[in-house]
Amino acid sequence: MDSVQREALAERVLSLSTADETEVTIGTEDADLTRFTHEEIHQNVARSDAGISVRAILGQRTGTASTNLLDDASLRATVDRAIAIATLAPADPEIAPLPSGGPTTTPKGAYVKATAGASPQLRAGMADAIFKVAESHGFWCAGFARTQSAGYTIVNSNGARASFDGTDSGINVKMNAADSTGYGQAYSPDARTLDAREVANTAAGKAKNSAQPRAVEPGEWTVIMEPAAFGEFFAYLGQHFSAQAYDEGSSFLSDGLDKSYFSENVTITDDYSHPLAPSMPFDFEGQPKQRLKLVDAGIAKSIVTDSYWAKKLGRENTGHALPAPNAYGPQAIDLVVSPGSKSIAELIAETKRGLLISRFWYIRTVDQKKAIVTGMTRDGTFLIENGKVAGGVRNMRFNQSIITALGKCEFSNAQQRTGDYWFSLVVPAARIDGFTFSSGTQF
């Protein structure tokens, strides 16, 4: 279903509603995933779906209903159900009018026809290239290759009209050796730009070079996090920029904006148009997204809002609504951390003793307000001695405030899109001093 078809369908559904205000969201998705392990493809999944969500507002009451049945009777029943739910919902005196939207421009490169039409053979070819690298090293591998396309159309009774089509693809590889592992990843809207062999070689190199890992003592370390690791760590800070978290006191920003929280090396933006991760230029209310500088040289400058929280806090609507209903409020979902001036090789060369971290896993929040998280290293952790990588080390568990870490950091000069999150994240590598490890492991 293309944007023209979605728009016509959305207008038809909108016309069925007798609510005071109505919002119609149509989402379509074609998602294909190829999983592999031990040099064999063991799963190939192809999913195609189209769904409609209707939000009906009656005075201060809201109801939402959805369906993926597109016949007339089902569409009408969904509208009627949303209205019926609204009549039963509690009144909310803070409710805001639906936004009227505005013009938007899809960023260049967000939709690639070749990705939308990618075949199982393309993903199988990626897997084959990965298998060959694993076999050449005597390793076994596991991971996935995926391609997908998605479209969204949002219309409402206050005049908002917005449509977007985008594509995405990704490769995730873990190489397994006798006593070590290595990791590689790549993501892009254009599947043709993914180099499966290169990703596999990266993972294999980490597994090879971290063999016979030694134990090192816990405590405070200088660490250099490659983008995959820094992305997994930094991702837990994103929710703090929500107006809801800010108002309810669960964000460190609740202590005030226009204050210095981080090193002056830290600049964070929310930018849907970044060339490494171009995405939807409007939110799930059809409101144009603003490109926001959230942190500027360590100073917190902004939070993100939707129509509800903009009205409640008396702030501008920045266009960061999630699909209704949700418990999270508006979210910054196109996060970008600005790069520094040195290469990762230079950061390593300037480190007398430290750890090079490929990635983390099993990160969990310890203290939400202070942004303290715990987790473990994984798939390639290395000792740095006198500016050189000196071999693998056993994995370590950390307990660390992200805020404190970003107060003692320096970034590499190259960014990568990282992680297979529900949101977008573009980050450089990061060197952080005084990073706290609480214990080691036997692997």
C-alpha positions in Angstrom: 0.0 0.0 0.0 1.6 3.2 -1.1 1.2 6.7 0.4 -1.6 7.7 -2.0 -3.6 4.6 -1.1 -3.0 5.1 2.6 -4.1 8.7 2.5 -7.3 7.8 0.7 -8.0 5.1 3.2 -7.3 7.4 6.1 -9.6 10.0 4.8 -12.4 7.4 4.4 -11.9 6.2 8.0 -11.9 9.8 9.3 -15.2 10.5 7.6 -16.8 7.7 9.6 -16.2 9.4 13.0 -18.6 11.6 14.9 -16.2 12.3 17.7 -15.2 15.9 18.6 -11.7 15.2 17.3 -10.4 12.2 15.5 -6.9 11.0 14.5 -6.3 8.1 12.1 -2.9 6.4 11.8 -2.1 3.9 9.1 1.1 1.8 9.3 2.3 -0.7 6.8 5.3 -3.0 7.1 7.1 -5.6 5.0 9.9 -7.1 7.2 12.2 -10.0 6.3 14.7 -11.6 8.6 17.2 -14.4 8.0 18.8 -15.9 11.1 21.8 -18.3 11.1 24.0 -20.3 13.4 26.8 -22.7 13.0 27.1 -21.7 9.3 23.5 -22.7 8.5 20.4 -20.6 7.9 17.9 -21.9 10.4 15.1 -19.4 10.0 13.7 -17.1 7.4 10.7 -15.0 8.3 8.8 -12.7 6.1 6.0 -10.5 7.6 3.6 -8.2 5.8 1.0 -6.2 7.6 -1.2 -3.1 7.5 -2.8 -1.7 10.6 -5.1 1.2 11.4 -5.4 3.0 14.7 -8.2 5.5 15.5 -8.0 8.0 18.4 -11.4 9.6 19.3 -11.7 12.5 21.6 -15.0 13.5 23.3 -14.5 16.6 25.4 -11.8 15.6 27.9 -12.1 11.9 27.2 -10.0 9.8 24.8 -10.5 6.3 23.3 -8.2 4.4 21.0 -8.9 1.3 18.9 -7.0 -0.5 16.2 -7.4 -3.2 13.6 -5.6 -4.8 10.6 -8.9 -5.8 8.9 -9.5 -3.3 6.2 -13.0 -4.1 5.0 -15.7 -1.4 5.5 -17.5 -3.2 8.3 -14.2 -3.6 10.3 -13.2 0.0 9.8 -16.5 1.3 11.0 -16.5 -1.1 14.0 -13.0 0.2 14.9 -14.2 3.8 14.8 -17.2 3.0 16.8 -15.1 1.1 19.4 -12.7 4.1 19.8 -15.7 6.3 20.5 -17.3 3.9 22.9 -14.0 3.6 24.8 -13.8 7.4 25.0 -17.3 7.6 26.6 -16.0 5.2 29.4 -12.6 6.8 29.9 -11.9 9.1 32.8 -11.9 12.8 32.0 -8.4 14.4 31.7 -8.5 18.2 32.2 -4.9 18.4 30.7 -6.0 17.0 27.4 -4.8 19.1 24.4 -6.3 19.6 21.0 -4.9 17.5 18.2 -2.2 19.4 16.4 -2.9 20.9 12.9 0.4 19.6 11.5 2.4 21.4 8.8 4.7 20.8 5.8 7.4 18.2 6.1 10.2 17.0 3.8 11.4 13.4 3.9 15.2 13.4 4.3 17.3 12.2 1.4 18.1 8.5 1.4 15.3 7.4 3.8 13.7 5.2 1.2 15.7 2.9 -1.1 13.7 0.9 -3.6 16.4 -1.8 -3.7 16.0 -2.4 0.0 12.2 -2.5 -0.2 12.4 -5.1 -3.0 15.3 -7.1 -1.4 15.0 -10.9 -2.0 15.8 -13.8 0.3 18.7 -14.5 -2.0 20.2 -11.2 -1.1 20.2 -12.1 2.6 21.3 -15.6 1.9 24.3 -14.2 0.0 25.2 -12.1 3.0 25.0 -15.1 5.2 27.2 -17.1 2.8 29.9 -14.4 2.9 29.8 -14.5 6.7 30.0 -18.3 6.7 33.1 -18.3 4.5 34.9 -16.0 6.9 34.0 -18.1 9.9 35.1 -21.3 8.1 38.4 -19.7 7.1 39.2 -19.1 10.8 37.8 -22.3 12.1 35.1 -20.4 14.1 31.4 -20.8 14.2 29.1 -17.9 13.8 25.5 -16.7 14.7 23.5 -13.7 13.8 21.1 -12.3 11.3 20.5 -10.3 8.2 17.4 -8.2 7.8 15.6 -5.9 5.3 12.4 -4.0 5.7 10.2 -1.2 4.4 7.5 0.7 6.3 5.0 3.4 5.6 3.0 5.7 7.8 0.1 8.1 7.1 -1.5 10.2 9.8 -4.5 12.4 9.3 -6.7 14.2 11.9 -9.8 16.3 12.0 -7.8 19.4 12.8 -6.1 19.4 9.4 -2.9 17.4 10.0 -1.9 15.4 6.9 1.4 13.5 6.8 2.9 10.5 5.0 6.3 8.8 5.1 7.9 5.7 3.5 11.3 4.4 4.7 13.5 1.4 4.5 16.1 -0.2 6.7 18.5 -3.1 6.7 21.0 -4.6 9.1 23.6 -7.3 9.7 24.6 -8.6 13.2 27.4 -11.2 13.6 29.0 -13.0 16.5 32.0 -15.1 15.9 32.8 -17.9 18.4 36.2 -19.3 18.9 37.5 -21.8 21.5 37.8 -19.3 24.4 36.8 -16.0 22.9 34.1 -14.3 20.8 33.9 -11.3 18.5 31.2 -9.0 17.3 30.3 -7.0 14.2 27.3 -5.0 13.0 26.1 -2.6 10.2 22.9 -0.8 9.5 21.7 1.2 6.6 18.5 2.3 4.7 20.3 0.9 1.6 21.0 -2.8 1.9 23.3 -2.6 -1.1 25.8 -0.7 1.1 26.1 -3.4 3.7 29.3 -5.4 3.4 28.7 -8.7 5.1 32.3 -9.9 4.6 33.7 -6.8 6.2 31.3 -7.1 9.2 32.3 -10.8 9.5 36.0 -10.0 9.3 35.6 -7.4 12.1 33.9 -10.0 14.3 36.4 -12.7 13.4 39.4 -10.3 14.1 38.0 -9.6 17.6 37.5 -13.3 18.4 41.1 -14.1 17.1 42.8 -11.2 18.9 41.0 -11.8 22.3 42.0 -15.5 22.5 43.3 -16.7 25.8 41.9 -13.8 27.7 43.5 -12.8 31.0 41.8 -11.6 34.1 42.3 -8.0 35.2 41.4 -6.3 38.5 38.1 -4.5 38.9 38.0 -0.8 39.9 38.2 2.4 38.0 39.6 2.2 34.4 40.1 4.4 31.4 37.9 2.7 28.8 37.6 3.2 25.1 34.2 2.1 23.9 33.8 1.4 20.2 30.5 2.8 18.8 28.5 -0.4 19.4 29.5 -0.4 23.1 29.0 3.3 23.6 25.6 3.2 21.8 24.4 0.4 24.1 25.6 2.4 27.2 24.3 5.8 26.0 20.9 4.5 24.9 19.7 4.5 28.5 20.1 8.3 28.6 17.6 9.0 25.8 14.4 8.7 27.9 15.7 11.5 30.2 14.9 14.1 27.5 11.2 13.4 27.6 9.0 16.2 28.9 7.0 13.6 30.9 10.2 12.3 32.7 11.3 15.9 33.2 8.0 16.9 34.8 7.5 13.7 36.8 11.0 13.9 38.3 12.5 10.7 36.9 15.0 12.6 34.7 18.2 14.1 35.8 17.0 17.2 33.8 14.3 17.6 36.4 17.1 19.5 38.3 16.9 22.2 35.6 17.7 23.1 32.1 20.5 25.5 31.0 22.8 23.8 33.5 26.1 22.0 32.8 25.8 18.3 33.4 28.6 16.9 31.1 32.0 17.6 29.7 32.1 20.4 27.1 33.0 17.7 24.6 29.4 16.5 24.8 26.8 17.8 22.2 23.7 15.7 21.7 21.0 16.4 19.1 17.8 14.9 18.0 18.0 14.9 14.2 15.7 12.9 12.0 17.6 14.0 8.9 21.1 12.7 9.8 22.6 11.1 6.7 23.5 7.9 8.6 19.9 7.5 9.9 17.4 9.5 7.9 13.9 8.9 9.2 10.3 10.1 9.6 10.1 13.9 9.6 6.9 14.1 11.7 5.7 12.4 14.9 2.8 10.0 15.5 0.4 13.0 15.7 1.4 14.2 12.3 3.3 17.2 13.8 6.6 18.2 12.1 9.6 17.1 14.1 12.0 19.8 15.2 15.7 19.1 14.9 16.8 19.9 18.5 20.1 20.5 20.2 19.4 18.7 23.5 22.8 19.3 25.0 25.3 21.9 23.7 28.9 21.6 24.9 27.8 19.9 28.1 24.9 22.2 28.9 21.3 20.8 28.8 19.3 23.0 26.5 16.0 21.2 25.6 13.4 18.5 26.3 11.1 17.0 23.7 7.3 17.5 23.8 4.1 16.4 22.1 0.8 18.2 22.1 -0.2 17.0 25.6 3.0 17.9 27.3 3.5 21.1 25.4 0.1 22.3 26.7 0.7 21.0 30.2 4.1 22.6 30.6 3.4 25.7 28.5 6.1 24.8 26.0 6.3 24.6 22.2 5.3 21.3 20.6 8.6 19.9 19.3 6.9 17.0 17.4 8.0 14.0 19.4 4.8 12.1 20.1 4.7 8.3 20.2 1.7 6.4 19.1 -1.3 6.8 21.4 -1.9 5.5 24.0 1.5 5.0 25.6 3.0 5.3 29.1 6.2 7.0 28.1 5.2 10.4 26.8 7.2 12.1 24.1 10.6 10.7 23.2 13.8 11.7 21.4 14.1 8.9 18.9 16.7 10.2 16.5 19.6 10.7 18.8 23.0 11.9 17.5 26.2 12.4 19.6 28.6 14.8 17.9 32.1 13.5 17.1 35.4 14.8 18.4 38.6 15.5 16.6 40.8 12.4 17.1 40.6 9.0 15.5 40.0 5.9 17.6 43.6 4.9 16.9 44.8 8.2 18.4 42.6 7.7 21.5 44.1 4.3 22.0 47.7 5.6 21.4 47.2 8.2 24.1 46.0 5.7 26.7 48.7 4.4 29.0 46.6 1.7 30.5 42.9 0.9 29.8 40.4 -1.3 28.3 39.0 -1.4 24.7 35.4 -2.5 24.7 33.6 -3.9 21.7 30.1 -4.0 23.2 28.0 -4.5 26.3 25.1 -6.8 27.1 22.4 -7.2 29.7 22.5 -3.5 30.8 19.9 -2.7 33.4 19.0 0.5 35.3 20.1 0.8 38.9 19.1 4.4 39.6 16.8 6.1 37.1 17.3 9.7 38.3 21.0 9.4 38.5 21.2 7.4 35.3 23.3 4.6 37.0 23.3 1.4 35.0 24.9 -2.0 35.3 26.0 -4.5 32.7 28.8 -6.6 31.3 31.3 -6.4 28.5 31.0 -9.0 25.8 32.4 -10.3 22.5 35.8 -8.6 22.4 37.3 -6.8 25.5 41.0 -5.9 25.2 43.7 -4.6 27.5 45.5 -1.4 26.4 49.1 -0.9 27.6 51.3 2.0 26.7 49.1 3.0 23.8 48.8 -0.4 22.2 46.2 -3.2 22.3 47.9 -6.0 24.3 45.4 -8.9 24.0 42.1 -10.0 25.3 40.8 -9.8 28.9 38.0 -11.6 30.6 34.7 -9.9 30.7 33.9 -7.4 33.5 30.7 -6.2 35.2 30.3 -2.4 35.6 28.2 -0.1 37.7 28.4 3.4 36.3 26.4 6.7 36.1 26.1 7.7 32.5 26.0 11.3 33.6 29.3 11.0 35.5 30.9 9.1 32.6 30.0 11.9 30.1 31.6 14.3 32.4 35.0 12.7 31.8 34.9 11.8 28.1 36.4 12.4 24.7 35.0 11.3 21.4 36.4 9.9 18.2 36.1 11.8 14.9 33.9 9.2 13.1 30.3 8.4 13.8 28.4 5.1 13.2 24.8 4.2 13.3 24.7 1.5 16.0 22.2 -0.9 17.6 19.1 -2.6 16.5 16.9 -0.4 18.8 13.3 0.8 18.3 14.8 4.2 18.0 17.7 5.6 16.0 21.2 6.2 17.4 24.3 7.7 15.8 27.5 7.9 17.9 31.3 8.0 17.8 33.7 5.9 19.9 34.2 7.3 23.4 37.2 7.4 25.8 36.0 7.7 29.4 38.1 8.1 32.5 37.3 6.6 35.8 34.8 4.0 34.5 33.9 1.7 37.4 34.0 -2.1 37.1 32.7 -3.9 40.2 33.8 -7.5 39.4 35.3 -9.8 36.8 34.1 -13.1 35.3 35.6 -16.5 34.4 34.9 -16.1 30.6 
